[in-house]
Amino acid sequence: MKMPQQGRDWDELRAEMIARGGGDVDWRSGKTAVYVFNAGEDIHHVQHEAYGMFMAENGLGPLAFPSLAQMEKEVIGMALGLLHAPEGAAGAMTSGGTDSITMALKTARDFARANAKPLTDHNIVLPRSAHLAFDKAAHLMDIAVRRVPLKGDGSYEADAGAMAEAVDASTIMMVGSAPNFPHGIIDPIAALGDVAAAKGVWLHVDACVGGYFAPFARMNGVAVPDFDFAVPAVHSMSADLHKYGYCAKGASTVLFRSEALYKHMPFSMRDWSGAPMKTPTLAGTRPGGAISAAWAVMNVLGVDGYREKQGLVCATREKIEAGVKALGFEVLGRPLLGLIAFRHPEAETLALYAAMRARGWFTSFTAEPASLHLMLSPKHAEVADAYLADLAAALVDVKAGVKAEKVEARYS
Ligand SMILES: *Cc1c(COP(=O)(O)O)cnc(C)c1O
Protein backbone atom coordinates (compact mmCIF):
# COMPACT_ATOMS: atom_id res chain seq x y z
CA MET A 1 0.00 0.00 0.00
CA LYS A 2 1.16 3.51 -0.80
CA MET A 3 0.34 6.28 1.63
CA PRO A 4 -2.62 8.26 0.29
CA GLN A 5 -1.57 11.67 -0.96
CA GLN A 6 -4.54 13.32 0.67
CA GLY A 7 -5.81 12.08 3.99
CA ARG A 8 -8.99 10.04 3.85
CA ASP A 9 -12.24 10.64 5.65
CA TRP A 10 -12.29 9.07 9.12
CA ASP A 11 -15.90 7.87 8.90
CA GLU A 12 -15.05 6.03 5.74
CA LEU A 13 -11.88 4.58 7.28
CA ARG A 14 -13.72 3.46 10.38
CA ALA A 15 -16.23 1.61 8.24
CA GLU A 16 -13.39 -0.03 6.35
CA MET A 17 -11.71 -1.12 9.57
CA ILE A 18 -14.93 -2.62 10.88
CA ALA A 19 -15.30 -4.50 7.62
CA ARG A 20 -11.73 -5.80 7.87
CA GLY A 21 -12.37 -6.99 11.43
CA GLY A 22 -15.30 -8.94 10.03
CA GLY A 23 -12.79 -11.29 8.42
CA ASP A 24 -11.16 -12.12 11.77
CA VAL A 25 -12.11 -14.90 14.14
CA ASP A 26 -15.39 -14.24 15.90
CA TRP A 27 -13.94 -14.17 19.43
CA ARG A 28 -16.85 -12.19 20.86
CA SER A 29 -19.17 -15.18 20.48
CA GLY A 30 -16.82 -17.36 22.56
CA LYS A 31 -15.77 -19.63 19.68
CA THR A 32 -12.11 -18.67 20.08
CA ALA A 33 -10.03 -20.19 22.89
CA VAL A 34 -6.59 -18.71 22.21
CA TYR A 35 -5.19 -15.15 22.00
CA VAL A 36 -8.18 -13.42 23.60
CA PHE A 37 -9.39 -13.45 27.21
CA ASN A 38 -13.04 -12.55 27.13
CA ALA A 39 -14.31 -11.49 30.53
CA GLY A 40 -17.47 -9.90 29.18
CA GLU A 41 -18.74 -6.59 27.88
CA ASP A 42 -18.49 -4.72 31.18
CA ILE A 43 -14.77 -5.45 31.62
CA HIS A 44 -14.15 -4.68 27.95
CA HIS A 45 -15.78 -1.33 28.48
CA VAL A 46 -13.60 -0.52 31.51
CA GLN A 47 -10.44 -1.50 29.59
CA HIS A 48 -11.44 0.71 26.71
CA GLU A 49 -12.39 3.78 28.71
CA ALA A 50 -9.47 3.55 31.17
CA TYR A 51 -6.97 2.97 28.33
CA GLY A 52 -8.27 6.01 26.46
CA MET A 53 -7.96 8.27 29.50
CA PHE A 54 -4.15 7.92 29.62
CA MET A 55 -3.49 6.90 26.03
CA ALA A 56 -1.36 9.98 25.27
CA GLU A 57 0.57 9.93 28.54
CA ASN A 58 3.96 8.27 28.83
CA GLY A 59 5.09 6.05 31.67
CA LEU A 60 8.68 6.97 30.81
CA GLY A 61 8.17 10.23 32.69
CA PRO A 62 7.20 9.55 36.32
CA LEU A 63 7.88 13.17 37.29
CA ALA A 64 5.62 14.45 34.53
CA PHE A 65 2.99 11.78 35.15
CA PRO A 66 2.92 10.92 38.84
CA SER A 67 -0.55 9.51 38.12
CA LEU A 68 0.95 6.67 36.08
CA ALA A 69 3.85 6.16 38.48
CA GLN A 70 1.37 5.78 41.33
CA MET A 71 -0.89 3.44 39.35
CA GLU A 72 2.06 1.23 38.37
CA LYS A 73 3.24 1.16 41.97
CA GLU A 74 -0.22 0.12 43.13
CA VAL A 75 -0.51 -2.57 40.43
CA ILE A 76 2.84 -3.98 41.56
CA GLY A 77 1.73 -3.77 45.19
CA MET A 78 -1.41 -5.77 44.41
CA ALA A 79 0.65 -8.33 42.45
CA LEU A 80 3.20 -8.80 45.22
CA GLY A 81 0.45 -9.18 47.79
CA LEU A 82 -1.35 -11.86 45.79
CA LEU A 83 1.87 -13.79 45.20
CA HIS A 84 3.08 -13.88 48.81
CA ALA A 85 6.07 -11.63 48.26
CA PRO A 86 7.85 -10.65 51.47
CA GLU A 87 8.26 -7.09 52.71
CA GLY A 88 10.77 -5.23 50.53
CA ALA A 89 9.90 -7.07 47.30
CA ALA A 90 9.85 -5.03 44.08
CA GLY A 91 8.75 -5.18 40.48
CA ALA A 92 7.68 -3.33 37.36
CA MET A 93 5.08 -3.43 34.64
CA THR A 94 6.19 -4.52 31.18
CA SER A 95 4.55 -4.88 27.78
CA GLY A 96 3.93 -8.62 28.09
CA GLY A 97 5.18 -12.00 29.18
CA THR A 98 8.06 -12.13 26.74
CA ASP A 99 9.18 -8.74 28.00
CA SER A 100 8.87 -9.79 31.66
CA ILE A 101 10.84 -12.99 31.03
CA THR A 102 13.53 -11.11 29.11
CA MET A 103 13.92 -8.62 31.93
CA ALA A 104 14.00 -11.35 34.59
CA LEU A 105 16.76 -13.14 32.69
CA LYS A 106 18.73 -9.94 32.20
CA THR A 107 18.41 -9.23 35.91
CA ALA A 108 19.53 -12.76 36.86
CA ARG A 109 22.46 -12.46 34.46
CA ASP A 110 23.62 -9.16 35.94
CA PHE A 111 23.05 -10.48 39.47
CA ALA A 112 25.21 -13.50 38.62
CA ARG A 113 27.97 -11.31 37.23
CA ALA A 114 27.93 -9.28 40.43
CA ASN A 115 27.98 -12.41 42.58
CA ALA A 116 30.96 -14.58 41.79
CA LYS A 117 29.55 -16.46 38.80
CA PRO A 118 31.59 -16.59 35.60
CA LEU A 119 31.11 -13.40 33.55
CA THR A 120 30.23 -15.17 30.29
CA ASP A 121 29.17 -18.56 28.90
CA HIS A 122 26.07 -18.68 31.04
CA ASN A 123 23.28 -21.21 30.76
CA ILE A 124 19.72 -21.57 32.01
CA VAL A 125 18.03 -24.84 32.94
CA LEU A 126 14.37 -25.22 32.14
CA PRO A 127 11.79 -27.93 31.58
CA ARG A 128 10.89 -28.97 28.04
CA SER A 129 7.47 -27.35 28.53
CA ALA A 130 8.65 -23.84 29.52
CA HIS A 131 7.63 -21.04 27.17
CA LEU A 132 9.84 -20.27 24.18
CA ALA A 133 10.18 -16.69 25.43
CA PHE A 134 13.11 -17.98 27.50
CA ASP A 135 14.87 -19.16 24.33
CA LYS A 136 14.21 -15.82 22.69
CA ALA A 137 15.62 -13.91 25.66
CA ALA A 138 18.58 -16.28 25.92
CA HIS A 139 19.23 -15.84 22.21
CA LEU A 140 19.34 -12.06 22.64
CA MET A 141 21.85 -12.36 25.45
CA ASP A 142 23.94 -15.25 24.10
CA ILE A 143 22.97 -17.51 26.95
CA ALA A 144 22.79 -21.28 26.39
CA VAL A 145 19.47 -23.05 26.98
CA ARG A 146 19.39 -26.47 28.62
CA ARG A 147 15.94 -27.97 28.23
CA VAL A 148 15.30 -30.99 30.40
CA PRO A 149 12.67 -33.69 29.63
CA LEU A 150 9.55 -33.76 31.81
CA LYS A 151 8.90 -36.52 34.34
CA GLY A 152 7.93 -39.57 32.35
CA ASP A 153 4.92 -40.42 34.53
CA GLY A 154 2.13 -38.74 32.58
CA SER A 155 1.99 -35.80 34.99
CA TYR A 156 3.57 -33.41 32.46
CA GLU A 157 5.45 -31.81 35.35
CA ALA A 158 9.06 -30.62 35.39
CA ASP A 159 11.54 -33.23 36.65
CA ALA A 160 13.39 -31.55 39.52
CA GLY A 161 15.97 -34.33 39.83
CA ALA A 162 16.86 -34.28 36.15
CA MET A 163 17.05 -30.49 36.22
CA ALA A 164 19.45 -30.66 39.17
CA GLU A 165 21.79 -32.77 37.05
CA ALA A 166 21.76 -30.17 34.27
CA VAL A 167 22.83 -27.33 36.58
CA ASP A 168 26.50 -26.39 36.72
CA ALA A 169 28.66 -23.48 37.89
CA SER A 170 27.62 -21.40 34.86
CA THR A 171 23.88 -21.79 35.43
CA ILE A 172 22.33 -18.41 36.15
CA MET A 173 18.66 -19.41 36.27
CA MET A 174 16.35 -22.35 36.75
CA VAL A 175 12.76 -22.09 35.55
CA GLY A 176 9.45 -23.56 36.60
CA SER A 177 6.04 -22.72 35.14
CA ALA A 178 2.77 -22.09 36.97
CA PRO A 179 1.29 -23.40 34.81
CA ASN A 180 3.14 -24.31 31.61
CA PHE A 181 1.44 -23.27 28.38
CA PRO A 182 1.44 -26.57 26.41
CA HIS A 183 -0.37 -28.69 29.03
CA GLY A 184 -1.62 -26.18 31.60
CA ILE A 185 0.17 -28.04 34.40
CA ILE A 186 1.83 -26.38 37.41
CA ASP A 187 5.42 -27.56 37.90
CA PRO A 188 6.50 -28.77 41.38
CA ILE A 189 7.89 -25.37 42.38
CA ALA A 190 8.73 -26.44 45.95
CA ALA A 191 10.89 -29.33 44.64
CA LEU A 192 12.55 -27.00 42.13
CA GLY A 193 13.10 -24.59 45.02
CA ASP A 194 14.95 -27.27 46.98
CA VAL A 195 17.26 -27.88 44.02
CA ALA A 196 17.81 -24.16 43.40
CA ALA A 197 18.57 -23.53 47.07
CA ALA A 198 21.00 -26.45 47.26
CA LYS A 199 22.78 -25.33 44.09
CA GLY A 200 22.67 -21.61 44.85
CA VAL A 201 20.83 -20.83 41.61
CA TRP A 202 18.23 -18.16 40.86
CA LEU A 203 14.75 -19.72 40.47
CA HIS A 204 12.26 -17.96 38.20
CA VAL A 205 8.59 -18.95 38.21
CA ASP A 206 6.86 -18.21 34.94
CA ALA A 207 3.33 -17.49 36.06
CA CYS A 208 2.51 -15.53 32.92
CA VAL A 209 -0.73 -17.40 32.39
CA GLY A 210 -1.41 -18.38 36.02
CA GLY A 211 -0.19 -15.51 38.18
CA TYR A 212 -3.56 -13.77 38.28
CA PHE A 213 -5.54 -17.01 38.24
CA ALA A 214 -3.97 -19.47 40.70
CA PRO A 215 -4.28 -17.21 43.80
CA PHE A 216 -8.04 -16.87 43.26
CA ALA A 217 -8.53 -20.53 42.36
CA ARG A 218 -6.90 -21.36 45.66
CA MET A 219 -9.22 -18.98 47.53
CA ASN A 220 -12.06 -20.85 45.81
CA GLY A 221 -10.82 -24.12 47.32
CA VAL A 222 -8.76 -25.55 44.44
CA ALA A 223 -5.76 -27.48 45.84
CA VAL A 224 -3.08 -25.36 44.14
CA PRO A 225 0.39 -26.32 45.40
CA ASP A 226 2.80 -23.57 46.48
CA PHE A 227 4.01 -21.87 43.32
CA ASP A 228 4.94 -18.31 44.23
CA PHE A 229 7.18 -16.35 46.61
CA ALA A 230 5.90 -18.59 49.39
CA VAL A 231 8.65 -20.94 48.13
CA PRO A 232 11.76 -19.28 49.61
CA ALA A 233 14.09 -20.03 46.65
CA VAL A 234 11.86 -18.18 44.17
CA HIS A 235 13.83 -15.10 43.17
CA SER A 236 11.58 -13.71 40.44
CA MET A 237 8.21 -14.21 38.75
CA SER A 238 6.51 -13.19 35.54
CA ALA A 239 2.72 -12.73 35.59
CA ASP A 240 0.68 -11.34 32.71
CA LEU A 241 -2.10 -8.89 33.38
CA HIS A 242 -3.29 -9.15 29.78
CA LYS A 243 -4.13 -12.83 30.20
CA TYR A 244 -6.15 -13.94 33.25
CA GLY A 245 -5.78 -10.47 34.77
CA TYR A 246 -8.35 -9.48 32.10
CA CYS A 247 -6.48 -6.22 31.47
CA ALA A 248 -5.92 -4.55 28.12
CA LYS A 249 -3.09 -5.96 26.04
CA GLY A 250 0.42 -4.65 26.61
CA ALA A 251 0.42 -5.33 30.35
CA SER A 252 2.49 -7.80 32.36
CA THR A 253 4.42 -7.75 35.62
CA VAL A 254 7.95 -8.85 36.48
CA LEU A 255 8.50 -9.29 40.21
CA PHE A 256 11.52 -9.82 42.47
CA ARG A 257 11.81 -11.11 46.01
CA SER A 258 13.88 -8.10 47.12
CA GLU A 259 15.07 -4.67 46.14
CA ALA A 260 18.62 -6.13 46.13
CA LEU A 261 17.64 -8.42 43.23
CA TYR A 262 15.46 -5.83 41.48
CA LYS A 263 18.24 -3.28 41.39
CA HIS A 264 20.01 -5.28 38.66
CA MET A 265 17.12 -4.61 36.27
CA PRO A 266 16.96 -0.84 35.55
CA PHE A 267 19.28 0.71 33.01
CA SER A 268 20.64 4.19 33.57
CA MET A 269 23.11 6.29 31.66
CA ARG A 270 24.29 9.87 31.57
CA ASP A 271 27.26 9.60 29.20
CA TRP A 272 25.73 10.81 25.94
CA SER A 273 24.51 14.07 24.41
CA GLY A 274 21.01 13.88 25.84
CA ALA A 275 19.65 14.12 29.33
CA PRO A 276 20.52 11.34 31.78
CA MET A 277 17.89 8.63 31.68
CA LYS A 278 16.92 5.69 33.83
CA THR A 279 14.44 3.10 32.60
CA PRO A 280 13.24 0.13 34.66
CA THR A 281 12.52 -2.21 31.73
CA LEU A 282 13.37 -2.70 28.05
CA ALA A 283 11.00 0.00 26.83
CA GLY A 284 11.76 3.68 26.59
CA THR A 285 8.34 5.13 25.94
CA ARG A 286 5.78 3.23 28.01
CA PRO A 287 2.12 3.38 26.98
CA GLY A 288 0.15 5.07 29.75
CA GLY A 289 -3.04 3.35 28.65
CA ALA A 290 -1.73 -0.14 29.40
CA ILE A 291 -0.93 0.98 32.95
CA SER A 292 -4.18 2.87 33.58
CA ALA A 293 -6.35 0.11 32.09
CA ALA A 294 -4.63 -2.51 34.28
CA TRP A 295 -5.09 -0.40 37.38
CA ALA A 296 -8.75 0.17 36.57
CA VAL A 297 -9.61 -3.47 35.80
CA MET A 298 -7.86 -4.76 38.93
CA ASN A 299 -9.78 -2.31 41.07
CA VAL A 300 -13.09 -2.79 39.32
CA LEU A 301 -12.89 -6.56 39.81
CA GLY A 302 -11.23 -6.76 43.21
CA VAL A 303 -10.63 -10.08 44.92
CA ASP A 304 -14.32 -11.03 44.83
CA GLY A 305 -14.61 -10.22 41.13
CA TYR A 306 -11.56 -12.29 40.20
CA ARG A 307 -12.75 -15.17 42.39
CA GLU A 308 -16.05 -15.18 40.59
CA LYS A 309 -14.51 -15.07 37.09
CA GLN A 310 -11.86 -17.70 37.83
CA GLY A 311 -14.47 -19.90 39.52
CA LEU A 312 -16.51 -19.77 36.34
CA VAL A 313 -13.45 -20.68 34.25
CA CYS A 314 -12.58 -23.61 36.53
CA ALA A 315 -16.17 -24.88 36.41
CA THR A 316 -16.10 -24.64 32.60
CA ARG A 317 -12.80 -26.51 32.45
CA GLU A 318 -14.24 -29.24 34.68
CA LYS A 319 -17.29 -29.53 32.46
CA ILE A 320 -15.16 -29.78 29.32
CA GLU A 321 -12.83 -32.22 31.04
CA ALA A 322 -15.75 -34.50 31.90
CA GLY A 323 -17.26 -34.04 28.45
CA VAL A 324 -14.15 -34.93 26.48
CA LYS A 325 -13.41 -37.90 28.74
CA ALA A 326 -16.92 -39.17 28.05
CA LEU A 327 -16.03 -39.00 24.33
CA GLY A 328 -12.95 -41.16 24.93
CA PHE A 329 -10.33 -38.40 25.05
CA GLU A 330 -7.36 -38.51 27.41
CA VAL A 331 -6.78 -35.26 29.33
CA LEU A 332 -3.06 -34.54 29.73
CA GLY A 333 -2.03 -34.51 33.39
CA ARG A 334 -4.20 -32.88 36.02
CA PRO A 335 -4.99 -29.30 34.99
CA LEU A 336 -6.20 -27.03 37.82
CA LEU A 337 -6.73 -23.68 36.13
CA GLY A 338 -8.04 -22.49 32.74
CA LEU A 339 -5.83 -24.39 30.28
CA ILE A 340 -6.55 -27.94 29.18
CA ALA A 341 -5.10 -30.25 26.53
CA PHE A 342 -6.58 -33.57 25.40
CA ARG A 343 -6.08 -36.22 22.73
CA HIS A 344 -8.02 -39.15 21.37
CA PRO A 345 -6.47 -42.59 20.92
CA GLU A 346 -8.36 -43.22 17.66
CA ALA A 347 -8.50 -39.81 16.02
CA GLU A 348 -5.67 -37.77 14.65
CA THR A 349 -5.36 -34.43 16.44
CA LEU A 350 -4.84 -32.22 13.41
CA ALA A 351 -7.79 -33.81 11.65
CA LEU A 352 -9.93 -33.05 14.70
CA TYR A 353 -8.51 -29.56 14.84
CA ALA A 354 -9.45 -28.99 11.21
CA ALA A 355 -12.93 -30.43 11.71
CA MET A 356 -13.47 -28.05 14.64
CA ARG A 357 -12.14 -25.11 12.64
CA ALA A 358 -14.63 -25.98 9.94
CA ARG A 359 -17.33 -25.71 12.64
CA GLY A 360 -16.13 -22.22 13.57
CA TRP A 361 -13.92 -23.01 16.60
CA PHE A 362 -10.53 -21.36 16.67
CA THR A 363 -8.41 -22.99 19.36
CA SER A 364 -4.81 -24.06 19.73
CA PHE A 365 -2.99 -27.36 19.79
CA THR A 366 -0.11 -28.85 21.68
CA ALA A 367 2.72 -30.59 19.83
CA GLU A 368 4.02 -32.96 22.54
CA PRO A 369 1.98 -35.07 22.63
CA ALA A 370 -0.30 -34.00 19.76
CA SER A 371 -3.44 -32.71 21.47
CA LEU A 372 -6.18 -30.15 21.23
CA HIS A 373 -5.57 -27.18 23.52
CA LEU A 374 -8.04 -24.72 25.04
CA MET A 375 -7.36 -21.53 26.95
CA LEU A 376 -10.71 -20.86 28.57
CA SER A 377 -12.27 -17.50 29.48
CA PRO A 378 -15.38 -16.65 31.50
CA LYS A 379 -17.28 -16.31 28.21
CA HIS A 380 -16.76 -19.99 27.46
CA ALA A 381 -19.20 -20.96 30.21
CA GLU A 382 -21.92 -20.04 27.72
CA VAL A 383 -20.58 -22.17 24.88
CA ALA A 384 -19.14 -25.27 26.58
CA ASP A 385 -22.14 -27.42 25.65
CA ALA A 386 -22.02 -26.29 22.03
CA TYR A 387 -18.29 -27.02 21.92
CA LEU A 388 -18.76 -30.54 23.26
CA ALA A 389 -21.60 -31.23 20.83
CA ASP A 390 -19.46 -30.08 17.90
CA LEU A 391 -16.49 -32.10 19.18
CA ALA A 392 -18.66 -35.24 19.32
CA ALA A 393 -19.74 -34.64 15.71
CA ALA A 394 -16.18 -33.86 14.61
CA LEU A 395 -14.98 -37.09 16.22
CA VAL A 396 -17.55 -39.10 14.28
CA ASP A 397 -16.46 -37.42 11.03
CA VAL A 398 -12.75 -37.92 11.67
CA LYS A 399 -13.19 -41.56 12.64
CA ALA A 400 -15.22 -42.04 9.45
CA GLY A 401 -12.40 -40.49 7.45
CA VAL A 402 -14.34 -37.37 6.41
CA LYS A 403 -11.75 -34.77 5.47
CA ALA A 404 -12.38 -31.23 6.70
CA GLU A 405 -11.36 -28.44 4.38
CA LYS A 406 -7.60 -28.17 4.53
CA VAL A 407 -6.75 -25.82 7.36
CA GLU A 408 -3.81 -23.56 7.11
CA ALA A 409 -1.88 -23.80 10.37
CA ARG A 410 -0.29 -20.45 9.61
CA TYR A 411 -1.11 -18.99 13.01
CA SER A 412 0.94 -21.55 14.91
C1 LIG B 1 1.73 -16.27 27.26
C2 LIG B 1 2.88 -16.85 27.97
C3 LIG B 1 4.16 -16.26 27.90
C4 LIG B 1 4.48 -15.12 26.97
O1 LIG B 1 3.68 -13.99 27.18
P1 LIG B 1 3.39 -12.93 26.01
O2 LIG B 1 2.55 -11.91 26.72
O3 LIG B 1 2.67 -13.66 24.92
O4 LIG B 1 4.70 -12.37 25.56
C5 LIG B 1 5.14 -16.81 28.67
N1 LIG B 1 4.92 -17.88 29.45
C6 LIG B 1 3.71 -18.48 29.53
C7 LIG B 1 3.53 -19.67 30.42
C8 LIG B 1 2.66 -17.98 28.79
O5 LIG B 1 1.46 -18.59 28.85
The ligand as a Tripos MOL2 file, in Angstrom:
@<TRIPOS>MOLECULE
LIG
   15    15     1     0     0
SMALL
NO_CHARGES

@<TRIPOS>ATOM
      1 C1          1.7340  -16.2680   27.2590 C.3       1 LIG1
      2 C2          2.8840  -16.8480   27.9710 C.ar      1 LIG1
      3 C3          4.1590  -16.2640   27.9030 C.ar      1 LIG1
      4 C4          4.4770  -15.1190   26.9740 C.3       1 LIG1
      5 O1          3.6800  -13.9880   27.1790 O.3       1 LIG1
      6 P1          3.3850  -12.9280   26.0130 P.3       1 LIG1
      7 O2          2.5540  -11.9100   26.7240 O.co2     1 LIG1
      8 O3          2.6660  -13.6550   24.9230 O.co2     1 LIG1
      9 O4          4.7040  -12.3750   25.5570 O.co2     1 LIG1
     10 C5          5.1430  -16.8110   28.6670 C.ar      1 LIG1
     11 N1          4.9210  -17.8760   29.4540 N.ar      1 LIG1
     12 C6          3.7130  -18.4810   29.5310 C.ar      1 LIG1
     13 C7          3.5280  -19.6720   30.4160 C.3       1 LIG1
     14 C8          2.6610  -17.9820   28.7880 C.ar      1 LIG1
     15 O5          1.4600  -18.5900   28.8450 O.3       1 LIG1
@<TRIPOS>BOND
     1     1     2 1
     2     2     3 ar
     3     2    14 ar
     4     3     4 1
     5     3    10 ar
     6     4     5 1
     7     5     6 1
     8     6     7 2
     9     6     8 1
    10     6     9 1
    11    10    11 ar
    12    11    12 ar
    13    12    13 1
    14    12    14 ar
    15    14    15 1
@<TRIPOS>SUBSTRUCTURE
     1 LIG1         1 GROUP 0 **** ****
